[in-house]
Amino acid sequence: MEKSANVLGVRARFSWHDVGSWDGLWDAVGGVDDNVIRGNAIALDSERVLAYPDSRLMVLFGVRDLIVVDTGDAILIAHREMSPQVGRVTKELERRGLKRYL
């Protein structure tokens, strides 16, 4: 969006959050000390976990401060502190010729 020349704006009265990182998503969906689970996932004895499974069951057991995302053809597992640096993964995939996973 930032580089698009064809953008319209509409004035509205609602809260907005820039979800530009996984931590941004965490904040936007209300994650504090609890887990943020979307889809077919179970977190047992786990804290501050963001889990987005694809179609498979995802089980997180005894972990904390993780982001786990399954897109069906790739899985991202990252410590939440690394969320702002996830762009490094994108650059590495491009460097290795693995753009299909982006």
Order of alpha helices (4+ residues) and beta strands (2+ residues): alpha-beta-beta-beta-beta-beta-beta-alpha
